[in-house]
């Protein structure tokens, strides 16, 4: 599963390099003010909740665009929100991988497209 956040949250579920499903969630005004780390983390949590019936049963790879997400388990101080999210992640078996925007073309393109569609709806 890959995640990206650009004014909207996007999660992409893929298997063996093939797109299986896409999840998007518009970020409200408060969540749009989150730091990039928090926004990316929030999007991942929402996508995991959306596909938990698939992902709870098997090991998977979770790709993040934001490199700081690699350190989610090694934070020395957690705020309440991060604590809840990390507790939620404990139910899943996954490996975290950083994927640059250049490598993460599908998710990046989808997040930009959905964001543009919301700003400039077609008539």
C-alpha positions in Angstrom: 0.0 0.0 0.0 1.3 3.5 -0.8 0.1 6.8 0.6 0.4 10.4 -0.2 -1.2 13.7 1.0 -1.5 16.8 -1.1 -4.5 18.7 0.3 -6.3 15.4 0.1 -5.4 12.0 1.4 -4.7 9.2 -1.1 -4.0 5.5 -0.5 -3.3 3.1 -3.2 -3.6 -0.7 -2.7 -1.5 -2.6 -5.2 -0.4 -6.2 -5.6 2.7 -7.3 -7.5 3.0 -3.8 -9.1 -0.6 -3.7 -10.3 -3.2 -1.2 -9.0 -6.0 -2.9 -7.1 -7.9 0.0 -5.6 -7.6 3.6 -4.7 -8.8 5.4 -1.6 -9.1 9.1 -1.1 -10.3 11.3 1.7 -10.6 15.1 1.7 -8.7 16.6 4.5 -10.7 19.1 6.6 -9.4 22.6 7.4 -7.8 21.4 10.7 -6.0 18.4 9.1 -4.8 20.6 6.2 -2.9 22.6 8.9 -1.0 19.4 10.1 2.7 19.2 9.5 3.5 17.0 6.5 4.6 14.2 8.8 1.2 14.2 10.6 -0.7 14.4 7.4 1.1 11.5 5.8 0.7 9.5 9.0 -3.1 10.3 9.1 -3.6 9.3 5.5 -1.9 5.9 6.2 -4.1 5.3 9.2 -7.2 6.1 7.2 -6.2 3.9 4.3 -5.4 1.0 6.7 -8.9 1.4 8.3 -10.5 1.5 4.9 -8.8 -1.8 3.8 -8.3 -3.5 7.2 -10.4 -6.5 6.1 -7.6 -7.2 3.5 -4.6 -6.1 5.4 -5.1 -7.5 8.9 -4.7 -11.0 7.6 -1.4 -10.7 5.8 2.0 -9.1 5.8 2.4 -6.1 3.5 4.7 -3.2 2.6 3.6 0.3 3.4 5.2 3.0 1.2 5.6 6.6 2.3 6.7 9.6 0.3 7.8 11.5 3.5 11.1 10.1 4.6 10.6 11.0 8.2 7.9 8.3 8.5 10.6 5.7 8.8 11.0 6.8 12.4 7.5 6.3 13.6 8.5 3.6 16.1 11.6 5.3 17.3 10.2 8.7 18.4 11.3 9.6 21.9 8.3 11.7 22.8 4.8 10.9 21.5 1.9 13.2 21.5 -1.6 11.6 22.2 -2.5 11.5 18.5 0.7 9.7 17.5 0.3 7.3 20.4 -3.2 6.3 19.3 -2.0 5.8 15.7 1.0 3.7 16.7 -1.2 1.6 18.9 -3.5 1.1 15.9 -0.5 0.0 13.8 0.3 -2.7 16.3 -2.5 -4.9 14.8 -0.8 -5.0 11.4 2.3 -6.9 10.1 4.1 -4.6 7.7 7.4 -3.2 6.5 7.8 0.5 6.1 9.6 1.7 2.9 10.4 5.2 1.8 9.6 5.9 -1.9 10.5 9.2 -3.4 7.9 11.1 -5.4 9.7 10.2 -8.6 9.4 6.5 -7.8 5.8 6.9 -6.4 4.3 8.1 -9.7 0.9 6.4 -9.4 0.1 7.8 -6.0 1.6 11.2 -6.7 -0.3 11.5 -9.9 -3.6 10.4 -8.3 -3.2 12.9 -5.4 -2.5 15.7 -7.7 -5.4 14.8 -10.0 -7.9 14.5 -7.2 -6.7 17.8 -5.7 -7.0 19.5 -9.0 -10.5 18.0 -9.6 -11.6 19.5 -6.3 -10.2 22.9 -7.0 -11.5 23.0 -10.6 -14.6 20.8 -10.9 -15.6 19.9 -14.4 -18.9 21.3 -15.5 
